[in-house]
Amino acid sequence: MNEKIEGLSSNSEHLLFRYDGELFVFLTEPALLVKLAEDKCVGSEGVNSQFSAALTKLTEKLSKTAGTSQKIVRKACEDFEPKVSALNLNLTDKCNLACVYCYAKGGDYERITDDLSFETIVETLEAARDVIDENRQFRFEFFGGEPLLNRETIEKVLKWEEGQDLHSKPIINRVSTSLSFMTPELEAELIKGSFILSVSLDGSRETQNAQRPYKSGGGTFDEIIKNVTQMKEKAPHLVTVARMTAYKNAGRLCEEIEELRALNIFDYCSVYSAAIEDDDGGKLYMSDEYRQSYLKFAARYDEYLRDDDNIFKGCLELNRYLGHILLGSAALNHCRAGIGYFALSPDGSVHPCHRIIGREDLAIEGGLAAISTTPDYWRVPVLDRDNCKTCRVRYCCGGGCKQENMISTGSPLGTSDKNCQFSNLLFEAALIAATKLSPSSKERLKEICKGLSDLFVLCGQNIGFTHRDELNELVKEQLGAFIS
């Protein structure tokens, strides 16, 4: 069975759709998903005029109501003050893997060299004390290359954290690693730092070994699984994420996730979409096999959440979109890059995003202390982007990754077809998952989604919350006669 929703009516403010024999409407501004009585909304000639009129009236009232997604995003922009809440530490240019699609060009991005020293980190932070965000818990993103190859700096940073006076709260540590090697000393450091372990693992043994082999050519799957299992046994409180790149076997994504889930050692997965094909005319598009497999995964969400014997809590990106729907939140931007998240390189340079490190033309002159000079385009909200402001996915997507937009269009404020396709896939998957959730799964997922900011989903996507209760009452008032 091909999972998909059947769209009946849509514009920038709503999507009326049928799925699995039932009728729903997603309302953009209040971020609400409402189940409808089909016999009251749709007739033999399509959507009936009474329901269409009620939708139009609701849209008019929402435009004059406080607490909608638009009002929340606009207010956040007006109140913006440049502050640092997350720092990516690009620890090394070295890597022990030979991933077939590596955007970091083997770890050095073909632009950086050497290891990041502890002294460079401290000097950078000391100079930036005045721009540290006290309203958010500060975090380090340990990155590379393979960051665990620079254990010396990790050890010194954790020692510094014990007595740091940079921030009033404990610092959150997350590492993006293959975890393809382990020593007792590294294990102790990861446990000591309560690291969130974001592990480079694309799926089954066959897929992982084909896409992320050692530079020697050997497979990495068995060693990674052994190390993750060992970490979970010794420190079950550590959050583990299977960071998957959907590439050659993308049509098996659902099965690949389920194979990892069956190991019961991963709290989450995170999926990066590289399943892009060429139409022979130069236009890139998302593999349909990948799309169908992702939607199949979404349709099984309730089953995963009801399994009390498994620690798996879903896919981080999909959970973020589901959180927007279940909690009534809106993305203030796609991610926090150039807003509160910055990247530090071994040479001491600071960039607004970890994917552009080493580019001298995009470095922040004056470093972390001078983030107020970061170009304004990093902070432009989706409401002020011509290609995005009328998209019904705008408050989930936030405009897409600016670095990928740069690559695709030459402008960070352009729109990448790949970004748009994946955002729409996430949106459709979230709608499918949400319609099938049992009451208990829905409540569990709400609690899970409340903790997503700590996990730095979509590079720390900033969100704001609509006035859900007030907006819900308005929707009931206007559409009550049509609600199931």
Disulfide bonds with the S-S distance in Angstrom:
none
